């Protein structure tokens, strides 16, 4: 087991100056113990939905919307301006924001980061139509990830020292929570280097902690959530393997974390005090740049950007994490972020400039059912990043 350590007293205090940019105009254009807002645990198909893709364009961030039919196929349904700018980290090989969760769907709302303008956009989702409700300052520099659960939303800012900012969600609008901005003390530039930028923020299923993965620091931060959404002054910091990147929960108090430096996935128990204790050894997959992870039913799919492949994992009946297939799918296009909808897995391929949809079999096998082209390809250090689904 890996030991947790308390944060040193020298950790910088959170930023206190928060503001917002009002925006109310409509956008242009027309399993057991599993908790996930995407309802990805059901292999039974039949419902329709939508898939949302963030273009992260430097000249103006937009969200492309695709209608999903009952067979998982996608068709274009519109593109909407966020009212902000796309952004990038320095030296990114093919994923500009170097993060998981930059586009998040929650309770009929869509949250998009505008990394280049330090804002977050809130859309109301009506089928395949988006209505822009708000553009608000992220509480820091270069927002890259959003976590939402209940009426709480937390944004991870990767620029400078890095920070987490908490918001209360009420009637589709965000308002800053007092005493919920915390510096990560990373001492990065703005924009930060790809390898030193924090990767993801997430709320545990019981809404007791906000967790952040840090990549180069090889640790995860756990902030206790107070009664009104405020965060503990100092987090618990836990060893989390070799370059922890994306993570997701498989039960209320256990989570799977990708180790992008080891090309592996590890499983941890979230203790009552917020510490993480590793359960068993890391499980490598033989691929390269294992960064993102998405659950669909009993299986967990990890995207390997370096080899453009998807690996599949499961937790067996004895609670042991195991590799099902090192290459469950070969996307051929620089696989990055993923989402799920009604038992389908959708993969964002940054180099190819497309999104692929896979039907997930009962044995965890992946069958390609749809590909949509015409999305921004990664070039000159920037490209699309962020995918979500209803």
Buried (B, 14 or more C-beta within 10 A) or exposed (E): EBEBEEBEEEBEEBBEEBEBBEBEEEBEBEEEEBBBEBBBBBBEBEBBBBBBBBBBBBEBBBBBBBBBBEEBBBEEBBBBBBBBBBBBBBBBBBBBBBBBBBBBBBEEBBBBBBBBBBBBBBBBBEEBBBBBBBBBBBBBBBBBBBBBBEEBBBBBBBBBBBBBBBBBBEEBBBBBBEBBBBBBBBEBEBBBBBBBBBBBBBBBBEEBBBBBBBBBBBBBBBBBBEEEBBBBEBBBBBBBBEBBBBBBBBBBBBBBBBBBBBBBBBBBBBBEEBBBBBBBEBBBBBBEBBBBBBBBBBBBBBBBBBBBBBBBBBBEEEEEBEBBBBBBBEBEBBBBBBBBBBBBBBBBBBBBBBBBBBBBBEEBBBEBBBBBEEBBBBEEBBBBBBBBBB
